[in-house]
């Protein structure tokens, strides 16, 4: 009897997987996104916009584990579109150093041309906001110490307890911190999962975290974002990357996706992120509301 039950369960799983794979194969294109909230929302915005404005069937691969996975997937053709940031394209994917004398547009154009020439991947015009890395502290703590910019931290390097997410500690900017600012932290760095950094700061388990400028928790937790006064971080303008062959196959996409160019402000992105992380709304619902508000759906 036990073996019969197991056999039935296995059969159900196989059928379910078969149906899922069949539906996946029937998609005309696949939209991807990384594992954090903002990427899930943006992925849904893109997918729902395409579904609303075209007859294309859209598959979703949202919540993928980081830049390496997303970029590898679009390069290999497993994804057709995903949101990316100019700074990530420059530093992480192209593995080039950030030159602070370059303007935001310089960096966008450079990344755009390099991706097109190397991999036939097209960067569309920026969405309208930059999700730049930053350092943040509790407002009251920063006020007590008189810290407003990153270089101010040097005087308190043995007192301020840093807690950074794992991905940030593997980034080139983290490795260049001492070179740019001339000091390193005396306290051991606590490595945290991305979802725990803000809670650790709020709970006073750490005093300094790496943050994203569009994270709604900055306002919700009353945090102070420190000025990057020596330009450690490049600009991270949010854009969509699309495979060139996908645009050639579905030329209507360029006009449809172009409607998102400059359409999302930093304030709007913060509010959407907050709605998911703090109000526990789904990325799907938040994306739909945004498109309706913009009359794109």
N, C-alpha and C positions, 0 to 999 in steps of 0.2 A: 504493500500500500504506500509506504514511504517513498519507494522508488518511482511509483506512478505519479505521486504528487510532484516530486522533483522534475520528472519528465515533462509534466504539464507546465510547470513554472518556466522551465527552460524554453519550451516551445512558445509560450506567450512572449517571453523576452525577445526571442529570435524574430517573431512576427512583428513586434513593436519596433525593433531596430530596422527591420526591413521596410516597414512603412515610413519610418523617419528618414531613412536613406533615400527612399523613393521620392519623398516630398522634397528632400534637399536637392536631388538631381534635377527635379523639374523646375527649379528656380532658374530664371534667366540670368541673374547675377547675384552675388553674395556681398553683403555689407558687413564689415568687421569692426571690432573695437577692442580696446585694452580692458583690463580688469577693474578699473576704477570708475566711479560714478559718472563723472563728466563724459567719458568715452561711451558709456552705455547710453546716456541721454542723446549724445550727438549721433551715435549709430542709429538710434530709433528715429530721430528727426530725419536723417537722410533716407532711411528705408521707407518711412511713412510718406515722405514727400514724393519719392519715386512712384510709390503705389498710387498716390492720389493724382499724379499728373501724367502717368503713362499707363500702358497696359502690361508692363513688365511684372513678372513675379519675382519677389525679392526674398532671398534667403538671408538669415541672420547668423553671424558668428560673433556675438558680443561677449565681452568678459574674457578675452584671450589673455594669456599670461605675459604681458609686457611688450615692449618695443620689438625685441628680437623675434618673437613669435609672429606678431602682426606683419612686420616687414617681410619676414621669410615667406609668409602665406601669400601676400600680394605679389611678391616677386615670382613665386612658383605658380601663380594662377589660381590658388585656392580661395583668394579674396579678389574682389573687383574694386572695392572702395574701402578706405578706412580713414578716420581723422588722425592727423599727425601735427606736430608742432615744428616750426622752423628751426628752433634751437636744437631739438632732438635730431632732426635731419642732419644738421651741420655737425654736431659734436658726437652723437652716438652712432649714427649710420655712416656718414662720410668720414668720421673720425678726424675732423679738422679742428684746429684751435680757433677759438673765438677771438676775433680782432675787434676790440671796443671802438675803433675808429670807423667801423662799417655801420651804415644806417640799417634800420629794419628792412627797408626795401632792398638794399644791397644784399643782405643775407637771404631774403626771400628769392630774389632773382638768381643768386648763385646756387642755392639749393634746388630751385626749379630746373635750371639748366643742367645741373649735374645728374639729377635723377632721370631726366628725359634722355640724356646722352648715354648714361651707363645702363639703365634698366628699362627704358621705355615706359616710365611711370610719370604721370602728369600731375603737377601740383596746381590745383585751382586757386583762384584768388582768396585771400584770407577771409575768414568768417566774420571778423570784426572785433575779436578780443584776443588778448594774449594771456596764456596761463603760465606766466613766468614763475620759476622757482624763487623762493624768498625764505628768509629766516623770521620766525615769529616768537614772541614772548608773551606772557601774561601782561596785560596793560599795566596793572598796578605794580608788578615787580619791575618792569622796565622803567616806569615812572620813578620809583624809589631809587633806582640805580642811576637814573639820568641817561639811559641808553636809547638812542634814536636811530643809530646807524650801525652797520656791522663792525666798523673799525672801533667803535666804543667798547666792544666786547673784550678787547685786548686787556684792558685794565681789570677785568673780572674773569679772566680765563680760568682761574683756579677756583672760582666760586660758582659760576654758571654751569649747570649740568646739562649737557646736550643729549638729545634723543632723536635720532634720525631713522627714517625708514631704510630698509635693506637696499632698495633700488638706488636711492640717492647715494649711499656709501660706495656704490660701484660706479658712479658716474665720474666723468673727467673733472667736473667742477669741484667735486669733493676732494679729489686728488690734488687739485691746483690751489686749494684754499690757502695753504701756508705760503705758497709762492706769491699769491696775489695780495694777501692781507698781512703777511709777515709774522704770523703767530699761529700756534695750534692750541687746542684746548688742553688744559691741564687735567681736567676731569675725564675719566673714561667715557667713551661714547656708548650710550645704550642704543642698541639696534632694535627697531620696533617694526611690527607689521604696519602698513599704511593706515589701516583703520584704527590703530591704537595710539598713534602719535598725539592727536589732539586730546584724547582722554587722559593720556599720561601727563600732558602739560597742564590740563585743567585740574587734575588730581594732585599736582605738585610733586609728581614722581620725577619729572625732568623740568628744566627751566627754559630750554631753547629747542625748537623743532624746525625741520624743513617744512615749508608749506607751499601751497599753490595759491596764486593771487585770486583765482576765481572760486576758491573753496568757501562755501557759505558759513562754515564753522568759524571763520575768522571773526565775523561780526557776532555770531551767536555766542561765542565764548569770550568775547571782548578781548581780542588779542591785538598786540601791536606788531605790525610788519616793519622790520628794520630796513632802512635804506641801504641798498647795495652800492655804497659810495665809491667802491673801487671796481665796479663792473665785473664781478665774478661770473654772473649769469648772462648768457646771451638772451635776446628776445625770443619768446616762444609763441609766435603768432599761430593761432589754430587755423588749419587749412584741411582740405580734403585731397587725398591722393587717389588717383584713378588710373587703372591700367590703360595704356594707349589703345590696345586692341579692343577693350570694352567700349571705349568712346567711338572707335571706328565701327563697331558692330551695332551700337545703339546711339547714333549721333544726337538723338533728342535729349540725351542725358546732360549734355553741356549746358543747354539753355535752362533745363530744369534745375540742375544743381547750382547754376549761376545765380539763382534767386536767393541763395543763402549767403552770397558774397556781401560782407559788411552788415549782415542782418542780425547778428547776435552781439550785443554789448557785453562788457565784463560784468556789469550789474545784473543783466538778465541771466548770464551764465551762473553767477553766484546764487541768484534766487532759485534757479532750477536745481542746482546741486543741493542747496539747503532743503528744498522740498523733498528730495529723495532721501538724503542722509538723516535729516532731523524730523521731518514730518512723515517719513516712512511711506511716501507715495512711490508708485512704480515709475521707472524710467519711461515706460510705454505711455502712461497717462500724462506725464509731464511733457513729453515730446509732442503728444497730440494737442495739448493745450497751447503750447507755444506756436505750433503751426496754425491753429485756428485764430489765435490772437494776431498773427501776422497775415492772416487771410491767404495762407498758402495751402489750405486743405479744404 
